[in-house]
Structure formats: C-alpha cells, structure tokens
Amino acid sequence: MLQRKERRDYQENRRIILNSAQELFDAHGVENVSMRQIAQLAGIGQGTLYRRYAHKGELCIDIMKESMHRICDEIQNYLYESRDKTIHHKLEKIIEFMLNFVEKQSQNLSAIKAPGCEQNSIIYSTPLYKSIHAIICELLEEALRAQGRTTPDPNYTADAIIAMMAPQLYVYHRMDKGYSKDEIKENICRLFIDPFIQ
C-alpha cells in the first residue's frame, strides 16, 4: 500500500514538473529557461529536480515521450478509421500528423539534440520512433506488393522520410527558406512516396 502511494506521489510530482517545464518553455523558449526556474514554478527544490533530470534535454525527452504516445495513438486511430483510403493518402496523412507534431514540439526536439544532451540519438532508439517507422515501412511495402515491385527500399525510405522532418531541418525550411508546412509535405511526398506509387 505504501509503495502504491509513493508511486502515485512520484507520478503526480512528475506531472507537475513536466507541466511547469512546458509552461515555461512555451512562454520563453527552451534555451531561455533554467532548471532553477522550473524547480521554482513546480514548487520543488533544485536538488529534487536534478535527481530526476540531469539537464533540460532529459526533461524534454520526458515531455516528448508523452507527446509521442499521443501522436502514435492519433496515427493508429486514423489508420483504423481510414482502411478504405489509398496508400498514398494514408502516407500523406501520416506525414501531415508528423509535421504538425514537429511544428508544435520543435523546441523540445531541438533541446534533445542539443550538444549538452548526452542522449542525442535517443529518439531513434525509442519504441515510439520504431512504431512510426514500422507504420510507414509497412505502407510502402504494401504499395510495392500491389505493383509486383521490390524497389525502392521501404526500410531506408521510411528512415529518410522521418529524417526529413528533423526539427532543425524543419525550422530551417520554414524560417530561412520560407516553405509552408503544406509545401514541405508536398515535397516529401514527391521525393519519397510518389516513387512507390506509379
């Protein structure tokens, strides 16, 4: 009984920390928020915060895990409800889901990949990344089977599609190059999905 209460307290404290961090990140940007500010808003000591999270990158990873669970659920629900749609339409919609996710979470994603974060490649080894990769790969394989083809490589292409939505590249295309989110989606589809569907 005591362990269950401690676990519940741990989860509640984690939720408070993550909500406080996200609130500050949204208001000031990840780079402009200190661990001290997060601890103050969460109503905990800095030592307590650092025992849970060594740096902001780890905090962002935890925030991202929550968001990634939601986006995976949304994608799975969409696929279930859209069984009669074309493969091209499904892939295009998945890219749209992912671009919306990256746009909303680009600060957190950038912090995870920042030089101060020791877990730069953490995103690529998560079950959630692998899940999204598997969904894209499966749809690409289905497109090839329907045409009796074996190339291009669906596994590599799924990684390439996801790589095209890396936060730094996405922000560069949006801010420096002036592409809209829809233009980015159209270019990804033209480069990576259209070759699978002839």
C-alpha positions in Angstrom: 0.0 0.0 0.0 2.8 2.4 0.9 4.6 1.6 -2.4 1.5 2.4 -4.4 1.1 5.8 -2.6 4.8 6.6 -3.2 4.4 5.6 -6.9 1.3 7.9 -7.1 3.2 10.7 -5.5 6.1 10.2 -7.9 3.7 10.3 -10.9 2.0 13.4 -9.5 5.3 15.2 -9.0 6.5 14.2 -12.4 3.3 15.6 -13.9 3.8 18.9 -12.0 7.4 19.2 -13.2 6.6 18.4 -16.8 3.7 20.8 -16.9 5.8 23.6 -15.3 8.6 23.0 -17.7 6.3 23.0 -20.7 4.6 26.2 -19.5 8.0 28.0 -19.2 9.3 26.6 -22.5 6.1 27.8 -24.3 6.4 31.3 -22.7 10.2 31.8 -23.0 11.7 29.1 -25.2 13.7 26.1 -24.0 17.1 27.8 -24.3 15.9 30.8 -22.1 14.6 28.7 -19.2 16.8 27.5 -16.4 16.4 24.4 -14.2 16.1 26.8 -11.3 13.1 28.5 -12.8 11.4 25.1 -13.5 12.0 24.0 -9.9 10.6 27.2 -8.6 7.4 27.0 -10.7 7.0 23.3 -9.8 7.4 24.2 -6.1 10.3 21.8 -5.5 13.9 22.2 -4.6 16.6 22.3 -7.4 18.2 19.2 -5.9 14.9 17.2 -6.3 14.7 18.3 -9.9 18.3 17.4 -10.7 17.8 14.0 -9.0 15.1 13.3 -11.6 16.6 15.1 -14.6 20.3 15.8 -15.1 19.7 18.6 -17.7 16.9 20.2 -19.7 17.5 17.6 -22.5 16.3 14.8 -20.2 13.3 16.9 -19.2 12.4 17.5 -22.9 12.8 13.7 -23.5 10.2 13.0 -20.9 7.8 15.7 -22.3 8.4 14.3 -25.8 7.5 10.7 -24.7 4.1 11.9 -23.6 3.6 13.8 -26.9 4.9 10.9 -29.0 2.4 8.5 -27.3 -0.4 10.8 -28.3 0.8 11.2 -31.9 1.1 7.4 -32.3 -2.4 6.9 -30.9 -3.7 9.5 -33.4 -2.0 7.8 -36.3 -3.2 4.4 -35.3 -6.8 5.7 -34.9 -6.6 7.4 -38.3 -5.4 4.2 -40.0 -8.1 2.2 -38.3 -10.8 4.7 -39.5 -9.3 5.1 -43.0 -8.9 1.5 -44.1 -10.6 2.3 -47.4 -8.3 5.2 -48.3 -5.4 4.8 -50.8 -1.9 4.1 -49.6 -0.8 7.4 -50.9 -3.5 9.2 -48.9 -2.5 7.3 -45.8 1.2 8.1 -46.1 0.4 11.8 -46.9 -1.8 12.0 -43.8 0.9 10.4 -41.6 3.4 13.0 -42.8 0.9 15.7 -42.0 0.5 14.3 -38.5 4.2 14.2 -38.0 4.8 17.7 -39.4 2.1 19.1 -37.0 3.9 17.3 -34.2 7.3 18.7 -35.2 6.0 22.2 -35.6 4.4 22.1 -32.1 7.4 20.4 -30.4 10.4 21.7 -32.3 11.9 23.5 -29.3 11.8 20.3 -27.2 13.1 18.2 -30.1 16.0 20.6 -30.6 16.9 20.5 -26.9 17.0 16.8 -27.1 19.5 17.0 -29.9 21.5 19.9 -28.4 25.2 19.4 -27.7 24.6 19.5 -24.0 22.4 16.5 -24.1 24.2 13.2 -23.9 21.4 11.3 -25.5 21.5 12.9 -28.9 20.2 9.7 -30.7 17.6 8.8 -28.1 14.7 9.5 -30.5 15.9 6.9 -33.0 16.0 4.1 -30.4 12.6 4.6 -28.8 9.8 2.2 -29.3 7.7 5.1 -30.5 10.1 6.1 -33.3 10.3 2.4 -34.2 6.5 2.3 -34.3 6.1 5.2 -36.7 8.9 3.8 -38.8 7.2 0.4 -38.9 3.9 2.0 -40.0 5.5 4.0 -42.8 7.6 1.0 -43.9 4.5 -1.3 -43.9 2.5 1.0 -46.1 5.5 1.4 -48.5 5.9 -2.4 -48.7 2.1 -2.7 -49.4 2.4 -0.2 -52.3 5.3 -2.2 -53.8 3.5 -5.6 -53.4 0.4 -4.2 -55.1 2.6 -3.4 -58.2 4.7 -6.5 -58.0 7.9 -4.5 -57.3 10.7 -4.8 -54.8 12.4 -1.4 -55.1 12.9 1.3 -53.8 13.9 0.1 -50.3 10.9 0.7 -47.9 13.1 0.4 -44.8 15.6 3.1 -45.8 12.9 5.3 -47.3 10.9 5.2 -44.0 14.0 6.5 -42.2 14.6 9.1 -44.9 11.0 10.4 -44.6 11.3 10.7 -40.8 14.8 12.4 -41.2 13.2 15.0 -43.5 11.1 16.1 -40.5 14.0 16.6 -38.1 13.3 19.7 -36.1 16.4 21.7 -37.2 15.8 21.0 -40.9 12.1 21.7 -40.5 12.7 25.1 -38.8 15.3 25.9 -41.5 12.9 25.2 -44.3 10.1 27.1 -42.6 12.1 30.2 -41.4 15.1 30.5 -43.6 13.7 29.1 -46.9 10.1 30.3 -46.4 8.4 27.0 -47.2 4.9 26.5 -45.8 4.1 23.3 -43.9 2.0 22.2 -46.9 4.9 22.8 -49.3 7.2 20.7 -47.1 4.6 17.9 -47.0 4.2 18.1 -50.8 8.0 17.9 -51.4 8.4 15.0 -49.0 5.6 13.1 -50.8 7.0 13.9 -54.3 10.5 12.8 -53.3 9.7 9.7 -51.2 6.2 8.5 -51.7 5.4 9.1 -55.4 8.3 6.7 -56.5 6.5 3.9 -54.6 3.1 4.6 -56.3 3.2 4.6 -60.1 
